[in-house]
Amino acid sequence: MVDFDNAGNALSIEEKPEKPKSNYAVVGLYFYDNRVVEIAASLKPSPRGELEITDVNKVYLREKKLKVELLGRGFAWLDTGTFDSMVDATIYVKALEERQGLKISCIEEIAFFMGYISRSSSRSWPNHCLNPATAATC
């Protein structure tokens, strides 16, 4: 969990606190510089016997180099740490794709619409895959 000051800067970050200081969960999407390897190598296992990503984030927080982005409306965080939660996430994604008629995080579709690949370079796709209205059938 992370809490913020009035300017939106992270003040503290905690792993599974009993009494969270905020309602903001830290989801598993991280981007680090190359120092993360050195930082991770210096960590000691937690009482749970694991290296905690929160401890890496705390180092960056102490150095005032931790930047936290809030995910707004339209984002969903799906915990997939257990078999049951993976099944739940699969069902959720399947339902969204079927109801909206769009793929979620289709790398080919993203690359095409960002201009990284062209229609001709994606000949192996059926034409309807390059149309946002019909891409869900790919």
The first five atom37 places (N, CA, C, CB, O) and aatype in JSON, in Angstrom:
{
  "aatype": [12, 19, 3, 13, 3, 2, 0, 7, 2, 0, 10, 15, 9, 6, 6, 11, 14, 6, 11, 14, 11, 15, 2, 18, 0, 19, 19, 7, 10, 18, 13, 18, 3, 2, 1, 19, 19, 6, 9, 0, 0, 15, 10, 11, 14, 15, 14, 1, 7, 6, 10, 6, 9, 16, 3, 19, 2, 11, 19, 18, 10, 1, 6, 11, 11, 10, 11, 19, 6, 10, 10, 7, 1, 7, 13, 0, 17, 10, 3, 16, 7, 16, 13, 3, 15, 12, 19, 3, 0, 16, 9, 18, 19, 11, 0, 10, 6, 6, 1, 5, 7, 10, 11, 9, 15, 4, 9, 6, 6, 9, 0, 13, 13, 12, 7, 18, 9, 15, 1, 15, 15, 15, 1, 15, 17, 14, 2, 8, 4, 10, 2, 14, 0, 16, 0, 0, 16, 4],
  "atom_mask": [
    [1, 1, 1, 1, 1],
    [1, 1, 1, 1, 1],
    [1, 1, 1, 1, 1],
    [1, 1, 1, 1, 1],
    [1, 1, 1, 1, 1],
    [1, 1, 1, 1, 1],
    [1, 1, 1, 1, 1],
    [1, 1, 1, 0, 1],
    [1, 1, 1, 1, 1],
    [1, 1, 1, 1, 1],
    [1, 1, 1, 1, 1],
    [1, 1, 1, 1, 1],
    [1, 1, 1, 1, 1],
    [1, 1, 1, 1, 1],
    [1, 1, 1, 1, 1],
    [1, 1, 1, 1, 1],
    [1, 1, 1, 1, 1],
    [1, 1, 1, 1, 1],
    [1, 1, 1, 1, 1],
    [1, 1, 1, 1, 1],
    [1, 1, 1, 1, 1],
    [1, 1, 1, 1, 1],
    [1, 1, 1, 1, 1],
    [1, 1, 1, 1, 1],
    [1, 1, 1, 1, 1],
    [1, 1, 1, 1, 1],
    [1, 1, 1, 1, 1],
    [1, 1, 1, 0, 1],
    [1, 1, 1, 1, 1],
    [1, 1, 1, 1, 1],
    [1, 1, 1, 1, 1],
    [1, 1, 1, 1, 1],
    [1, 1, 1, 1, 1],
    [1, 1, 1, 1, 1],
    [1, 1, 1, 1, 1],
    [1, 1, 1, 1, 1],
    [1, 1, 1, 1, 1],
    [1, 1, 1, 1, 1],
    [1, 1, 1, 1, 1],
    [1, 1, 1, 1, 1],
    [1, 1, 1, 1, 1],
    [1, 1, 1, 1, 1],
    [1, 1, 1, 1, 1],
    [1, 1, 1, 1, 1],
    [1, 1, 1, 1, 1],
    [1, 1, 1, 1, 1],
    [1, 1, 1, 1, 1],
    [1, 1, 1, 1, 1],
    [1, 1, 1, 0, 1],
    [1, 1, 1, 1, 1],
    [1, 1, 1, 1, 1],
    [1, 1, 1, 1, 1],
    [1, 1, 1, 1, 1],
    [1, 1, 1, 1, 1],
    [1, 1, 1, 1, 1],
    [1, 1, 1, 1, 1],
    [1, 1, 1, 1, 1],
    [1, 1, 1, 1, 1],
    [1, 1, 1, 1, 1],
    [1, 1, 1, 1, 1],
    [1, 1, 1, 1, 1],
    [1, 1, 1, 1, 1],
    [1, 1, 1, 1, 1],
    [1, 1, 1, 1, 1],
    [1, 1, 1, 1, 1],
    [1, 1, 1, 1, 1],
    [1, 1, 1, 1, 1],
    [1, 1, 1, 1, 1],
    [1, 1, 1, 1, 1],
    [1, 1, 1, 1, 1],
    [1, 1, 1, 1, 1],
    [1, 1, 1, 0, 1],
    [1, 1, 1, 1, 1],
    [1, 1, 1, 0, 1],
    [1, 1, 1, 1, 1],
    [1, 1, 1, 1, 1],
    [1, 1, 1, 1, 1],
    [1, 1, 1, 1, 1],
    [1, 1, 1, 1, 1],
    [1, 1, 1, 1, 1],
    [1, 1, 1, 0, 1],
    [1, 1, 1, 1, 1],
    [1, 1, 1, 1, 1],
    [1, 1, 1, 1, 1],
    [1, 1, 1, 1, 1],
    [1, 1, 1, 1, 1],
    [1, 1, 1, 1, 1],
    [1, 1, 1, 1, 1],
    [1, 1, 1, 1, 1],
    [1, 1, 1, 1, 1],
    [1, 1, 1, 1, 1],
    [1, 1, 1, 1, 1],
    [1, 1, 1, 1, 1],
    [1, 1, 1, 1, 1],
    [1, 1, 1, 1, 1],
    [1, 1, 1, 1, 1],
    [1, 1, 1, 1, 1],
    [1, 1, 1, 1, 1],
    [1, 1, 1, 1, 1],
    [1, 1, 1, 1, 1],
    [1, 1, 1, 0, 1],
    [1, 1, 1, 1, 1],
    [1, 1, 1, 1, 1],
    [1, 1, 1, 1, 1],
    [1, 1, 1, 1, 1],
    [1, 1, 1, 1, 1],
    [1, 1, 1, 1, 1],
    [1, 1, 1, 1, 1],
    [1, 1, 1, 1, 1],
    [1, 1, 1, 1, 1],
    [1, 1, 1, 1, 1],
    [1, 1, 1, 1, 1],
    [1, 1, 1, 1, 1],
    [1, 1, 1, 1, 1],
    [1, 1, 1, 0, 1],
    [1, 1, 1, 1, 1],
    [1, 1, 1, 1, 1],
    [1, 1, 1, 1, 1],
    [1, 1, 1, 1, 1],
    [1, 1, 1, 1, 1],
    [1, 1, 1, 1, 1],
    [1, 1, 1, 1, 1],
    [1, 1, 1, 1, 1],
    [1, 1, 1, 1, 1],
    [1, 1, 1, 1, 1],
    [1, 1, 1, 1, 1],
    [1, 1, 1, 1, 1],
    [1, 1, 1, 1, 1],
    [1, 1, 1, 1, 1],
    [1, 1, 1, 1, 1],
    [1, 1, 1, 1, 1],
    [1, 1, 1, 1, 1],
    [1, 1, 1, 1, 1],
    [1, 1, 1, 1, 1],
    [1, 1, 1, 1, 1],
    [1, 1, 1, 1, 1],
    [1, 1, 1, 1, 1],
    [1, 1, 1, 1, 1]
  ],
  "atom_positions": [
    [[0.86, -1.17, 0.0], [0.0, 0.0, 0.0], [0.9, 1.23, 0.0], [-0.97, 0.0, 1.23], [1.99, 1.22, 0.57]],
    [[0.44, 2.27, -0.64], [1.21, 3.51, -0.72], [0.31, 4.67, -0.3], [1.78, 3.73, -2.16], [-0.89, 4.68, -0.59]],
    [[0.91, 5.64, 0.37], [0.17, 6.86, 0.66], [0.94, 8.05, 0.1], [-0.08, 7.03, 2.18], [2.14, 7.97, -0.14]],
    [[0.22, 9.15, -0.11], [0.75, 10.3, -0.84], [0.63, 11.59, -0.04], [0.04, 10.46, -2.16], [-0.21, 11.71, 0.85]],
    [[1.5, 12.55, -0.37], [1.34, 13.89, 0.17], [0.37, 14.66, -0.73], [2.72, 14.63, 0.28], [-0.14, 14.1, -1.7]],
    [[0.11, 15.91, -0.41], [-0.85, 16.71, -1.18], [-0.42, 16.96, -2.61], [-1.09, 18.03, -0.5], [-1.25, 17.27, -3.47]],
    [[0.88, 16.84, -2.89], [1.39, 17.05, -4.25], [1.4, 15.75, -5.06], [2.79, 17.64, -4.19], [1.81, 15.76, -6.22]],
    [[0.97, 14.65, -4.46], [0.93, 13.38, -5.18], [2.21, 12.57, -5.1], [0.0, 0.0, 0.0], [2.37, 11.59, -5.82]],
    [[3.13, 12.97, -4.23], [4.39, 12.23, -4.07], [4.19, 11.12, -3.04], [5.55, 13.19, -3.64], [3.5, 11.31, -2.04]],
    [[4.81, 9.98, -3.29], [4.71, 8.86, -2.36], [5.39, 9.22, -1.05], [5.33, 7.58, -2.96], [6.52, 9.71, -1.04]],
    [[4.7, 8.97, 0.06], [5.26, 9.21, 1.4], [5.79, 7.94, 2.04], [4.22, 9.84, 2.31], [6.85, 7.92, 2.66]],
    [[5.02, 6.86, 1.87], [5.44, 5.58, 2.43], [4.84, 4.46, 1.6], [5.01, 5.45, 3.92], [3.88, 4.64, 0.86]],
    [[5.45, 3.29, 1.75], [4.98, 2.12, 1.03], [5.14, 0.93, 1.96], [5.77, 1.9, -0.32], [6.18, 0.76, 2.59]],
    [[4.1, 0.11, 2.06], [4.1, -1.01, 2.99], [3.59, -2.28, 2.3], [3.24, -0.69, 4.23], [2.7, -2.23, 1.45]],
    [[4.16, -3.4, 2.68], [3.74, -4.71, 2.17], [2.69, -5.3, 3.1], [4.96, -5.67, 2.03], [2.98, -5.59, 4.27]],
    [[1.49, -5.47, 2.61], [0.39, -6.11, 3.34], [0.22, -5.59, 4.78], [0.62, -7.6, 3.38], [0.26, -6.38, 5.73]],
    [[0.04, -4.28, 4.95], [-0.13, -3.74, 6.32], [-1.46, -4.18, 6.93], [-0.04, -2.21, 6.3], [-2.45, -4.37, 6.23]],
    [[-1.47, -4.33, 8.25], [-2.72, -4.66, 8.95], [-3.68, -3.49, 8.9], [-2.44, -5.06, 10.41], [-4.89, -3.67, 8.74]],
    [[-3.14, -2.27, 9.04], [-3.95, -1.06, 9.0], [-3.35, -0.11, 7.95], [-4.01, -0.36, 10.41], [-2.5, 0.71, 8.27]],
    [[-3.8, -0.23, 6.7], [-3.24, 0.61, 5.63], [-3.45, 2.1, 5.88], [-3.84, 0.24, 4.3], [-4.47, 2.5, 6.44]],
    [[-2.48, 2.91, 5.47], [-2.58, 4.36, 5.62], [-3.42, 4.98, 4.5], [-1.19, 4.98, 5.63], [-3.8, 6.15, 4.58]],
    [[-3.7, 4.2, 3.46], [-4.49, 4.71, 2.34], [-5.24, 3.55, 1.69], [-3.58, 5.44, 1.29], [-5.15, 2.41, 2.13]],
    [[-5.98, 3.88, 0.64], [-6.7, 2.86, -0.13], [-5.98, 2.53, -1.43], [-8.11, 3.34, -0.44], [-6.56, 1.9, -2.31]],
    [[-4.73, 2.94, -1.57], [-3.99, 2.76, -2.81], [-3.09, 1.53, -2.73], [-3.16, 4.01, -3.13], [-2.11, 1.49, -1.98]],
    [[-3.45, 0.51, -3.53], [-2.62, -0.69, -3.61], [-1.53, -0.47, -4.65], [-3.48, -1.93, -3.97], [-1.74, 0.23, -5.64]],
    [[-0.39, -1.07, -4.42], [0.71, -1.04, -5.39], [0.6, -2.32, -6.21], [2.13, -0.91, -4.68], [0.83, -3.42, -5.7]],
    [[0.24, -2.15, -7.48], [0.06, -3.33, -8.34], [1.39, -3.73, -8.96], [-0.99, -3.04, -9.44], [2.37, -2.98, -8.9]],
    [[1.43, -4.89, -9.54], [2.69, -5.46, -10.05], [3.1, -4.98, -11.41], [0.0, 0.0, 0.0], [3.3, -5.8, -12.3]],
    [[3.24, -3.7, -11.61], [3.76, -3.16, -12.86], [4.84, -2.15, -12.51], [2.62, -2.49, -13.72], [4.56, -1.04, -12.07]],
    [[6.08, -2.55, -12.71], [7.22, -1.73, -12.27], [8.18, -1.5, -13.43], [7.95, -2.41, -11.1], [8.38, -2.38, -14.27]],
    [[8.77, -0.31, -13.47], [9.82, 0.02, -14.42], [10.98, 0.57, -13.61], [9.33, 1.06, -15.5], [10.82, 1.54, -12.86]],
    [[12.15, -0.04, -13.75], [13.32, 0.35, -12.97], [14.5, 0.66, -13.88], [13.69, -0.75, -11.98], [14.55, 0.23, -15.03]],
    [[15.44, 1.42, -13.33], [16.72, 1.62, -14.01], [17.6, 0.4, -13.71], [17.41, 2.96, -13.56], [17.18, -0.52, -13.01]],
    [[18.81, 0.4, -14.22], [19.71, -0.75, -14.05], [20.15, -0.96, -12.61], [20.93, -0.59, -14.93], [20.63, -2.05, -12.27]],
    [[20.02, 0.04, -11.76], [20.43, -0.11, -10.36], [19.59, -1.14, -9.61], [20.33, 1.23, -9.65], [20.0, -1.62, -8.56]],
    [[18.43, -1.48, -10.16], [17.54, -2.41, -9.47], [18.23, -3.75, -9.22], [16.27, -2.61, -10.28], [17.92, -4.42, -8.23]],
    [[19.13, -4.14, -10.08], [19.84, -5.42, -9.91], [20.7, -5.36, -8.65], [20.73, -5.74, -11.15], [20.69, -6.28, -7.83]],
    [[21.43, -4.28, -8.5], [22.28, -4.07, -7.32], [21.42, -3.98, -6.05], [23.14, -2.79, -7.49], [21.76, -4.57, -5.02]],
    [[20.33, -3.25, -6.13], [19.44, -3.09, -4.97], [18.86, -4.45, -4.57], [18.31, -2.08, -5.29], [18.88, -4.8, -3.4]],
    [[18.35, -5.19, -5.53], [17.75, -6.49, -5.23], [18.78, -7.45, -4.63], [17.15, -7.1, -6.5], [18.46, -8.22, -3.73]],
    [[20.01, -7.4, -5.12], [21.06, -8.29, -4.6], [21.41, -7.98, -3.15], [22.32, -8.18, -5.46], [21.92, -8.84, -2.44]],
    [[21.13, -6.75, -2.71], [21.46, -6.37, -1.34], [20.34, -6.68, -0.34], [21.76, -4.89, -1.3], [20.54, -6.52, 0.87]],
    [[19.21, -7.12, -0.81], [18.06, -7.36, 0.07], [18.22, -8.64, 0.89], [16.78, -7.43, -0.74], [18.87, -9.6, 0.47]],
    [[17.6, -8.63, 2.04], [17.51, -9.81, 2.9], [16.08, -10.33, 2.84], [17.94, -9.49, 4.39], [15.15, -9.53, 2.69]],
    [[15.86, -11.63, 2.94], [14.49, -12.16, 2.92], [13.65, -11.59, 4.06], [14.52, -13.69, 3.01], [14.15, -11.31, 5.15]],
    [[12.38, -11.43, 3.79], [11.42, -10.93, 4.78], [11.1, -12.03, 5.78], [10.11, -10.42, 4.08], [11.55, -13.17, 5.61]],
    [[10.32, -11.72, 6.82], [9.89, -12.76, 7.76], [9.15, -13.91, 7.06], [9.01, -12.16, 8.84], [9.1, -15.02, 7.58]],
    [[8.56, -13.63, 5.88], [7.89, -14.68, 5.12], [8.89, -15.53, 4.33], [6.87, -14.08, 4.16], [8.51, -16.49, 3.66]],
    [[10.19, -15.17, 4.43], [11.22, -15.92, 3.73], [11.37, -15.55, 2.27], [0.0, 0.0, 0.0], [11.98, -16.3, 1.5]],
    [[10.81, -14.41, 1.87], [10.84, -13.99, 0.48], [11.54, -12.65, 0.33], [9.42, -13.91, -0.09], [11.57, -11.84, 1.26]],
    [[12.1, -12.42, -0.86], [12.56, -11.07, -1.2], [11.33, -10.3, -1.64], [13.69, -11.09, -2.32], [10.57, -10.77, -2.49]],
    [[11.13, -9.13, -1.08], [9.91, -8.36, -1.33], [10.19, -7.2, -2.28], [9.32, -7.83, -0.01], [11.13, -6.43, -2.08]],
    [[9.37, -7.08, -3.31], [9.51, -5.97, -4.25], [9.28, -4.65, -3.52], [8.53, -6.12, -5.43], [9.82, -3.61, -3.92]],
    [[8.49, -4.68, -2.47], [8.26, -3.46, -1.67], [9.57, -2.94, -1.1], [7.26, -3.74, -0.53], [9.76, -1.73, -1.0]],
    [[10.48, -3.84, -0.73], [11.78, -3.4, -0.19], [12.6, -2.69, -1.26], [12.56, -4.59, 0.36], [13.33, -1.74, -0.96]],
    [[12.5, -3.14, -2.5], [13.16, -2.44, -3.61], [12.56, -1.04, -3.74], [13.01, -3.23, -4.96], [13.28, -0.05, -3.83]],
    [[11.24, -0.98, -3.73], [10.57, 0.31, -3.87], [10.91, 1.26, -2.72], [9.06, 0.11, -3.93], [11.0, 2.47, -2.92]],
    [[11.1, 0.71, -1.51], [11.46, 1.55, -0.36], [12.82, 2.21, -0.55], [11.46, 0.72, 0.92], [13.03, 3.34, -0.11]],
    [[13.75, 1.51, -1.2], [15.07, 2.11, -1.48], [14.88, 3.33, -2.38], [16.03, 1.07, -2.14], [15.43, 4.4, -2.11]],
    [[14.12, 3.16, -3.46], [13.88, 4.28, -4.36], [13.13, 5.41, -3.65], [13.09, 3.82, -5.6], [13.39, 6.59, -3.92]],
    [[12.21, 5.07, -2.76], [11.48, 6.08, -2.0], [12.43, 6.87, -1.11], [10.37, 5.43, -1.14], [12.37, 8.1, -1.09]],
    [[13.32, 6.19, -0.38], [14.3, 6.87, 0.48], [15.17, 7.82, -0.33], [15.18, 5.84, 1.22], [15.55, 8.89, 0.14]],
    [[15.5, 7.41, -1.56], [16.35, 8.25, -2.43], [15.55, 9.31, -3.18], [17.09, 7.37, -3.42], [16.11, 10.05, -3.99]],
    [[14.24, 9.38, -2.91], [13.34, 10.32, -3.58], [13.34, 10.1, -5.1], [13.75, 11.77, -3.26], [13.24, 11.04, -5.88]],
    [[13.44, 8.83, -5.49], [13.43, 8.47, -6.91], [12.25, 7.56, -7.26], [14.74, 7.8, -7.29], [12.18, 7.02, -8.36]],
    [[11.33, 7.4, -6.32], [10.16, 6.56, -6.57], [9.05, 7.41, -7.16], [9.68, 5.86, -5.28], [8.64, 8.4, -6.55]],
    [[8.58, 7.04, -8.32], [7.46, 7.73, -8.97], [6.32, 6.74, -9.06], [7.86, 8.29, -10.39], [6.48, 5.64, -9.61]],
    [[5.17, 7.12, -8.53], [4.0, 6.24, -8.54], [2.94, 6.87, -9.43], [3.45, 6.01, -7.09], [2.59, 8.04, -9.27]],
    [[2.42, 6.09, -10.36], [1.36, 6.55, -11.25], [0.04, 5.93, -10.8], [1.67, 6.18, -12.74], [-0.04, 4.73, -10.56]],
    [[-0.97, 6.76, -10.69], [-2.3, 6.25, -10.36], [-2.97, 5.74, -11.63], [-3.16, 7.34, -9.67], [-2.94, 6.41, -12.67]],
    [[-3.56, 4.57, -11.54], [-4.3, 4.03, -12.67], [-5.74, 4.47, -12.52], [-4.18, 2.46, -12.74], [-6.39, 4.2, -11.51]],
    [[-6.24, 5.16, -13.53], [-7.58, 5.73, -13.44], [-8.67, 4.79, -13.91], [0.0, 0.0, 0.0], [-8.48, 3.58, -14.0]],
    [[-9.79, 5.37, -14.18], [-10.96, 4.63, -14.63], [-10.62, 3.83, -15.88], [-12.15, 5.59, -14.91], [-9.92, 4.32, -16.77]],
    [[-11.11, 2.61, -15.95], [-10.85, 1.77, -17.11], [-9.71, 0.8, -16.9], [0.0, 0.0, 0.0], [-9.48, -0.07, -17.75]],
    [[-8.99, 0.91, -15.8], [-7.92, -0.02, -15.47], [-8.44, -1.02, -14.45], [-6.66, 0.73, -14.94], [-9.28, -0.69, -13.61]],
    [[-7.94, -2.22, -14.53], [-8.31, -3.24, -13.55], [-7.04, -3.95, -13.1], [-9.34, -4.25, -14.14], [-6.16, -4.25, -13.9]],
    [[-6.96, -4.21, -11.82], [-5.85, -4.98, -11.27], [-6.39, -6.34, -10.89], [-5.2, -4.26, -10.03], [-7.33, -6.45, -10.11]],
    [[-5.79, -7.38, -11.45], [-6.23, -8.74, -11.2], [-5.08, -9.5, -10.56], [-6.7, -9.43, -12.51], [-4.05, -9.73, -11.19]],
    [[-5.25, -9.89, -9.32], [-4.24, -10.68, -8.62], [-4.3, -12.09, -9.17], [-4.46, -10.66, -7.07], [-5.36, -12.72, -9.16]],
    [[-3.18, -12.6, -9.64], [-3.15, -13.95, -10.21], [-2.13, -14.82, -9.5], [-2.83, -13.89, -11.72], [-1.44, -15.63, -10.12]],
    [[-2.05, -14.65, -8.2], [-1.07, -15.39, -7.42], [-1.49, -16.8, -7.03], [0.0, 0.0, 0.0], [-0.68, -17.56, -6.5]],
    [[-2.74, -17.16, -7.28], [-3.21, -18.52, -6.98], [-3.92, -19.06, -8.2], [-4.15, -18.53, -5.72], [-4.29, -18.31, -9.11]],
    [[-4.13, -20.36, -8.22], [-4.85, -20.98, -9.32], [-6.25, -20.39, -9.44], [-4.93, -22.51, -9.13], [-6.69, -20.03, -10.54]],
    [[-6.95, -20.28, -8.32], [-8.31, -19.74, -8.35], [-8.35, -18.3, -8.85], [-8.93, -19.82, -6.96], [-9.24, -17.94, -9.63]],
    [[-7.4, -17.47, -8.41], [-7.41, -16.08, -8.86], [-7.03, -15.98, -10.34], [-6.45, -15.25, -8.02], [-7.49, -15.06, -11.03]],
    [[-6.21, -16.9, -10.85], [-5.89, -16.93, -12.28], [-7.14, -17.29, -13.08], [-4.74, -17.95, -12.57], [-7.38, -16.7, -14.14]],
    [[-7.92, -18.24, -12.6], [-9.18, -18.6, -13.26], [-10.12, -17.41, -13.26], [-9.84, -19.82, -12.57], [-10.74, -17.11, -14.28]],
    [[-10.24, -16.72, -12.12], [-11.1, -15.54, -12.03], [-10.68, -14.48, -13.04], [-11.07, -14.96, -10.61], [-11.52, -13.88, -13.7]],
    [[-9.38, -14.24, -13.15], [-8.87, -13.23, -14.09], [-9.16, -13.65, -15.53], [-7.35, -13.02, -13.89], [-9.51, -12.82, -16.36]],
    [[-9.0, -14.93, -15.82], [-9.27, -15.43, -17.17], [-10.73, -15.22, -17.55], [-8.91, -16.92, -17.27], [-11.04, -14.78, -18.65]],
    [[-11.63, -15.53, -16.63], [-13.06, -15.36, -16.88], [-13.39, -13.88, -17.08], [-13.89, -15.95, -15.71], [-14.18, -13.53, -17.96]],
    [[-12.79, -13.02, -16.27], [-13.02, -11.57, -16.37], [-12.57, -11.05, -17.75], [-12.26, -10.82, -15.25], [-13.32, -10.33, -18.41]],
    [[-11.36, -11.41, -18.16], [-10.84, -10.95, -19.44], [-11.68, -11.49, -20.59], [-9.37, -11.38, -19.61], [-12.0, -10.75, -21.52]],
    [[-12.05, -12.75, -20.53], [-12.88, -13.37, -21.58], [-14.2, -12.63, -21.7], [-13.12, -14.86, -21.27], [-14.64, -12.31, -22.8]],
    [[-14.85, -12.34, -20.57], [-16.13, -11.64, -20.59], [-15.98, -10.24, -21.19], [-16.71, -11.54, -19.18], [-16.81, -9.83, -22.01]],
    [[-14.95, -9.52, -20.81], [-14.75, -8.17, -21.36], [-14.52, -8.21, -22.86], [-13.57, -7.49, -20.67], [-15.12, -7.44, -23.6]],
    [[-13.65, -9.11, -23.31], [-13.36, -9.2, -24.74], [-14.61, -9.55, -25.53], [-12.27, -10.24, -25.01], [-14.86, -8.97, -26.59]],
    [[-15.4, -10.49, -25.04], [-16.6, -10.88, -25.76], [-17.65, -9.77, -25.77], [-17.19, -12.14, -25.14], [-18.3, -9.54, -26.79]],
    [[-17.82, -9.09, -24.65], [-18.86, -8.06, -24.56], [-18.48, -6.78, -25.31], [-19.14, -7.73, -23.11], [-19.34, -6.12, -25.89]],
    [[-17.18, -6.44, -25.3], [-16.75, -5.2, -25.94], [-16.33, -5.41, -27.39], [-15.6, -4.6, -25.18], [-16.24, -4.45, -28.16]],
    [[-16.08, -6.66, -27.77], [-15.65, -6.92, -29.14], [-14.24, -6.46, -29.42], [0.0, 0.0, 0.0], [-13.88, -6.23, -30.58]],
    [[-13.43, -6.33, -28.38], [-12.03, -5.9, -28.53], [-11.13, -6.83, -27.74], [-11.85, -4.43, -28.05], [-11.52, -7.39, -26.72]],
    [[-9.91, -6.99, -28.23], [-8.92, -7.78, -27.5], [-8.27, -6.89, -26.44], [-7.85, -8.37, -28.46], [-8.14, -5.68, -26.63]],
    [[-7.87, -7.5, -25.34], [-7.16, -6.79, -24.28], [-5.67, -7.08, -24.45], [-7.66, -7.22, -22.86], [-5.25, -8.24, -24.43]],
    [[-4.89, -6.04, -24.6], [-3.44, -6.15, -24.73], [-2.98, -7.07, -25.85], [-2.85, -6.62, -23.45], [-2.08, -7.89, -25.66]],
    [[-3.59, -6.95, -27.01], [-3.16, -7.7, -28.19], [-1.96, -6.96, -28.78], [-4.33, -7.84, -29.26], [-2.11, -5.89, -29.36]],
    [[-0.78, -7.54, -28.64], [0.45, -6.84, -29.03], [0.47, -6.5, -30.52], [1.67, -7.7, -28.68], [0.99, -5.45, -30.9]],
    [[-0.09, -7.38, -31.36], [-0.11, -7.09, -32.79], [-1.03, -5.91, -33.1], [-0.58, -8.33, -33.58], [-0.69, -5.06, -33.93]],
    [[-2.18, -5.86, -32.45], [-3.11, -4.76, -32.66], [-2.5, -3.44, -32.19], [-4.43, -5.04, -31.94], [-2.61, -2.42, -32.86]],
    [[-1.87, -3.47, -31.03], [-1.22, -2.27, -30.5], [-0.13, -1.79, -31.45], [-0.62, -2.54, -29.1], [-0.05, -0.6, -31.76]],
    [[0.71, -2.71, -31.92], [1.79, -2.36, -32.85], [1.23, -1.77, -34.14], [2.66, -3.59, -33.17], [1.78, -0.79, -34.66]],
    [[0.15, -2.35, -34.66], [-0.45, -1.84, -35.89], [-0.98, -0.42, -35.7], [-1.57, -2.77, -36.35], [-0.68, 0.46, -36.5]],
    [[-1.76, -0.19, -34.64], [-2.36, 1.12, -34.45], [-1.36, 2.18, -34.0], [-3.47, 1.02, -33.44], [-1.64, 3.38, -34.09]],
    [[-0.2, 1.76, -33.51], [0.85, 2.73, -33.17], [1.78, 2.97, -34.35], [1.66, 2.24, -31.96], [2.7, 3.79, -34.26]],
    [[1.56, 2.28, -35.46], [2.35, 2.49, -36.66], [3.66, 1.72, -36.69], [0.0, 0.0, 0.0], [4.51, 1.99, -37.54]],
    [[3.85, 0.76, -35.79], [5.09, -0.03, -35.77], [5.1, -1.11, -36.83], [5.28, -0.65, -34.4], [6.17, -1.52, -37.29]],
    [[3.93, -1.57, -37.22], [3.83, -2.53, -38.32], [2.76, -2.04, -39.27], [3.5, -3.97, -37.79], [1.86, -1.3, -38.88]],
    [[2.86, -2.44, -40.53], [1.91, -2.0, -41.53], [0.92, -3.1, -41.86], [2.63, -1.54, -42.8], [1.09, -4.26, -41.47]],
    [[-0.11, -2.74, -42.58], [-1.1, -3.72, -43.01], [-0.41, -4.79, -43.86], [-2.26, -3.04, -43.81], [-0.72, -5.97, -43.73]],
    [[0.51, -4.38, -44.72], [1.18, -5.36, -45.59], [2.13, -6.26, -44.81], [1.95, -4.64, -46.7], [2.34, -7.41, -45.2]],
    [[2.69, -5.78, -43.71], [3.59, -6.62, -42.92], [2.83, -7.59, -42.04], [4.5, -5.77, -42.07], [3.42, -8.47, -41.41]],
    [[1.53, -7.43, -42.0], [0.72, -8.32, -41.17], [-0.2, -9.16, -42.05], [-0.09, -7.52, -40.15], [-1.37, -9.37, -41.73]],
    [[0.35, -9.63, -43.17], [-0.42, -10.43, -44.12], [-0.96, -11.72, -43.54], [0.42, -10.74, -45.32], [-1.98, -12.23, -44.0]],
    [[-0.29, -12.23, -42.54], [-0.74, -13.49, -41.96], [-2.02, -13.33, -41.15], [0.34, -14.08, -41.1], [-2.66, -14.31, -40.79]],
    [[-2.39, -12.09, -40.86], [-3.64, -11.84, -40.12], [-4.8, -11.82, -41.1], [-3.56, -10.49, -39.34], [-4.65, -11.38, -42.24]],
    [[-5.94, -12.29, -40.67], [-7.15, -12.01, -41.47], [-7.4, -10.5, -41.44], [-8.4, -12.81, -40.92], [-7.1, -9.85, -40.44]],
    [[-7.95, -9.94, -42.51], [-8.18, -8.49, -42.57], [-9.01, -7.96, -41.42], [-8.86, -8.13, -43.86], [-8.79, -6.84, -40.97]],
    [[-9.97, -8.76, -40.93], [-10.81, -8.25, -39.86], [-10.05, -8.04, -38.55], [-11.97, -9.19, -39.63], [-10.56, -7.39, -37.64]],
    [[-8.82, -8.58, -38.44], [-8.04, -8.37, -37.22], [-7.48, -6.96, -37.13], [-6.89, -9.37, -37.15], [-7.11, -6.5, -36.05]],
    [[-7.42, -6.27, -38.26], [-6.88, -4.91, -38.27], [-7.97, -3.86, -38.15], [-6.08, -4.67, -39.53], [-7.7, -2.67, -38.25]],
    [[-9.18, -4.3, -37.94], [-10.31, -3.39, -37.77], [-10.73, -3.45, -36.3], [-11.51, -3.78, -38.73], [-11.14, -4.51, -35.83]],
    [[-10.64, -2.34, -35.56], [-10.98, -2.38, -34.14], [-12.37, -2.92, -33.86], [-10.87, -1.01, -33.55], [-12.6, -3.52, -32.81]],
    [[-13.3, -2.74, -34.78], [-14.66, -3.19, -34.54], [-14.8, -4.71, -34.61], [-15.59, -2.56, -35.54], [-15.74, -5.28, -34.05]],
    [[-13.85, -5.36, -35.3], [-13.98, -6.8, -35.48], [-12.76, -7.57, -34.97], [-14.2, -7.11, -36.95], [-12.66, -8.79, -35.17]],
    [[-11.83, -6.88, -34.32], [-10.58, -7.51, -33.9], [-10.8, -8.63, -32.89], [-9.65, -6.48, -33.31], [-9.97, -9.54, -32.79]],
    [[-11.89, -8.6, -32.17], [-12.12, -9.62, -31.12], [-12.28, -11.01, -31.7], [-13.36, -9.27, -30.31], [-12.18, -12.0, -30.97]],
    [[-12.53, -11.12, -33.0], [-12.71, -12.45, -33.57], [-11.4, -13.06, -34.03], [-13.68, -12.39, -34.73], [-11.41, -14.15, -34.59]],
    [[-10.29, -12.39, -33.82], [-8.97, -12.9, -34.24], [-8.46, -13.95, -33.27], [-7.96, -11.75, -34.35], [-7.37, -14.49, -33.47]]
  ]
}
